[in-house]
Amino acid sequence: MQSKLPAAGLIPELITAVAAGNVIVGAPPGAGKSTVLPLALLEHVPGRIVMLQPRRVVVRNLAAYLASLLGEETGQTVGYRIRGESKVSKQTRLEIVTEGVLSARIQRDPELAGVDLIIFDEFHERSIHSDFGLALALEVQEGLREDLSLVVMSATLDVDELLTLIPDATVLKSAGRQFEVEEVYTGQVQSHTLHEQVTRQIQFSLAQDDGDILVFLPGAGAINKVATLLEQRLNASEYVVHPLYGALSKQRQTAAILPDSRGMRKIILATNIAETSLTIEGIKVVIDAGLENVANYHPPTGFTRLNTQMISQASAIQRKGRAGRLGPGKVYRMWPKEQHDRLAKYPLPQILREDISPLILDALAWGTELHNMRMLTPPSQAQSAAALHRLQQAGAVDRDGTLTAHGRGLNKLSVHPALANMLVKAKEAGAQTHLPELEDVACYVVAACEEHTASERQFHVSAWLEQLAEPQLSGLKARASRFASALGISLKAEIRKLNGEAVAVCLALAFPERVARRKQGSDYKLASGRGAALPEGIIEKSDWLVVKEGQVNGSDVIIRQAEPVNESLLRQLYPQAFKLKDTVTYNSQKKQMEARKTEGFHEIVLSSEPAANVPARIRGEAWVSLLEGLPLSAWPFSEKDWQWWYRYQMACGCDLHQPQAFDSPPVWKNPESPLSLLDHSDISARLSSFKSWEQLAGLSWATLLHQSLPWSQQHAMDSALPLSITVPSGEKRKLVYRSDGEVVLPVRLQEMFGCADTFTVADGAKVITLELLSPAGRPVQTTSDLAGFWQGSYLAVQKEMKGRYPKHRWPDNPMEAEAGRSMKPRK
């Protein structure tokens, strides 16, 4: 079976290429690259092979599958290692790893003793760990191990992009599996009817198609709602429904993947976890809702914003491929066919939407700075600045960004720097707050924070831990024991009897910016300065909370899980934070900044009085902080500024060509906020003299943003995305760039006579829509097909306009008329 897969045809070339150096393998879904190639390389690579996979569930199942092909158990020739779990032995020669395991291994053993080959599988997913792991491996190869070979495998990524990173690599490409997958587009689905329409589509497919069904949904919430609807409508004796997402237990994930033991027809409701590498036997139909939940880190709050968005074309290809792995299949795409080409080509790399403070700490511990490493996509300046600020707060780096001894110790704990800082400081904080059990509790709290989950039933963290059930309980205990071992202590505290005050102090140690104080009712203010609110239906007695889980909603945060904390404990923990200081805050009613002397905890004000003068620096920082928290729609933009922003988004979306770029063109960054393009110190200094919103709105943001770009990008926007174009009449007319990505040219109809051309921008990538105007400047027709308009609906427009504007030109043959003025010439 393996020899019949298309990737098998690459084996002879791959073996030769690996012996000579690095290799890039491009193979579409279904080619068998993840299964055929690693086993073939085992026979020709003398040392160990480490294979990086971006998903935990894939690591376990892929290792088991490859081991079964060798007739062995997992942990013999083929093993795996993920954080807190491993199955390897002395005889293991192919080790499949994930979640930064490779990066941590390189940090511990830079020479990678015994390892001859590293495979980066599914690199097109652009996992932050894959990107950083490859950058580290390239440095190891160049400085320590010239004999180390690297193989980067991708299903949908343009391999030419990878060649800019590894120019000496041999490129091998394979065809995909031959099985045909029929595409059916079902039309647009409204978000409020998603669950119902997906359920109906499943019922339709059950009646029309054969085989098991794999349904892609955006997240666990949608999966559970569709599962409930199916349970109500399907005969449980004929069908079995399996959820499949990352937070499920290993047993439930395995049950979803393996054939049903009773031979029942399966319906698998999955997130994008099922897009790659997992071969789920029996799948002949894919129903793709076309949506995914993407978590984007929000630096101003320290939380993530969960966005439900359309998938990329690359993801759609992957999902379709699930139906053609074992035979002909069918995919139902729940969006209009004409929308497909408008989907983003590839998903946004994970590095552009994550908190990169762990990555920066890893790079510094390695002995360099992240921006000096060979990253396929570098993070933005704003990301780097926010991450360095967090590391400075934790004492991991000094003011110059240099790694401290404390920071090097944090890095060795292999957990987020904020959580590592809590572990290290728990003993001292326990003495400060008279909570001797704090070290034990810290281990449990770190393990709980790694979960990134919150209970809908238990709002308080301590109550949630008290009622944890298996297998989650055992997993959390195991992780806590690992952290205790790293600290050199043994756990004595019982997880079901943790002191709530100790839990709160641990959270406040890790995340002081997440301390919240009640303003009124269910509204709180975070120490970061952002607003926060309790979820609907939650009643909280405590005026002070420390938030474990929150979800960004606009510029504020919905608190999902927290722990009450006493103000007296906070004062013991952070005595220097409660002091008088000069502040500048924005008065939204007066629309101006106001200077005051305040006492409180960071941005939480307990007392305040007017101040005569404050340093200009503080005023500038206050404006920047205000802008950081604004949703894009609230920015102080003029129409000119918005036009620039829409043009820039188009440049990012189509990866606009940069003819003036030297060597590799700089990456078009697609930030959520215009502030991400600007240097914070420069904009802060520029705004330091501003007092009112009116001054802010009067700033030429378009000019500032344009000048912040590299010259090659400025030139590309000016030349390929012009503000105006010359129409057939010889006049220049303004283009209108819209928020939906469309480009419109409002122009009087008579100025287009004699022209049947298609007008475009972005080097032909975007067709301009013509908004043909009447003599009074009102739209009479909208079209991007001018030739079709003259031959078709022009006659109806001519008939109506002749009666309304008889003094203007409405020729019977507009293609022979001269473009120009609207009025008939005087006789």
URTA-V734374 format. One record per helix or strand of 3 or more residues. SS is the DSSP state (hx for helix, st for strand). FROM is the first residue (numbers start at 0). TO is the last residue. If there is no record, write none. Layout:
# URTA-V734374
SS;FROM;TO / SS;FROM;TO
This chain:
# URTA-V734374
hx;1;3 / hx;5;19 / st;22;26 / hx;32;41 / st;47;51 / hx;55;68 / st;77;81 / st;84;86 / st;93;96 / hx;100;107 / st;114;119 / hx;122;124 / hx;127;142 / st;148;153 / hx;158;162 / st;169;173 / st;180;184 / hx;190;207 / st;211;215 / hx;219;232 / st;238;243 / hx;249;256 / st;264;269 / hx;271;273 / st;282;287 / st;290;297 / st;302;309 / hx;312;323 / st;328;332 / hx;336;339 / hx;349;351 / hx;356;365 / hx;369;371 / hx;380;392 / hx;404;410 / hx;416;432 / hx;437;450 / hx;460;465 / hx;471;486 / hx;494;496 / hx;499;509 / hx;511;513 / st;514;519 / st;522;525 / st;530;533 / st;543;552 / st;555;563 / hx;566;572 / st;577;586 / st;591;600 / st;603;609 / hx;615;627 / hx;631;633 / hx;638;652 / hx;673;676 / hx;679;686 / hx;692;696 / hx;700;707 / hx;710;719 / st;723;725 / st;731;736 / st;742;747 / hx;748;751 / st;768;772 / st;778;782 / hx;785;790 / hx;793;803 / hx;813;815
